[in-house]
Amino acid sequence: MEQGLIHKVESLNAFIGCSFSDHQHQQLLLTCSHCQEIEERPAESVMAAIANELEQASFTIYHKAIEIHGLCAHCARLEVTVNGIID
């Protein structure tokens, strides 16, 4: 973790390999509740907006990671196919 090669997924108490180990970043982790796949996104604009809010609050950051749980595109397509759900 100190070398930036893996990330801890706090909500799953698990570790994943870093997809962007070639540069320093905070991570946005998208976890599929169906297949458990985790996609790491750099999300520079999201992280910049959060950094701005934290700066306005004079909040000192030690670690920043955002985990979002939902359905990945593949599982969402499967659900539509299996259940006939159409938005």
C-alpha positions, -999 to +999 in steps of 0.1 A: +000+000+000+028+024+008+043+019-027+009+025-043+007-010-059-025-021-040-055-005-024-076-016+006-113-019+000-125-010+034-161-021+030-150-056+019-119-058+041-100-068+009-072-056-013-070-050-050-041-043-074-038-006-084-048+002-120-029+035-120+003+027-102+023+049-126+012+081-108+000+094-074-037+095-070-067+091-047-091+063-057-127+060-066-136+024-063-168+011-080-179-022-065-205-044-082-229-058-056-237-087-080-203-100-093-181-083-067-158-069-094-141-036-084-132-009-109-108+017-099-113+052-115-090+082-112-120+106-112-098+137-112-128+161-114-146+143-085-115+144-063-108+180-072-144+190-061-140+171-029-106+186-022-121+221-027-149+213-002-124+200+023-102+231+018-131+254+025-138+234+057-101+237+067-101+199+070-068+181+070-068+149+049-049+118+059-063+094+034-090+098+008-108+069-009-144+067-021-162+034-024-195+032-043-216+000-045-240-007-072-242-027-105-215-028-131-226-022-167-223-060-175-245-071-145-270-043-152-274-056-188-278-091-175-305-080-151-324-062-178-322-093-200-332-118-173-359-097-156-371-078-185-365-045-167-365-016-190-360+020-178 
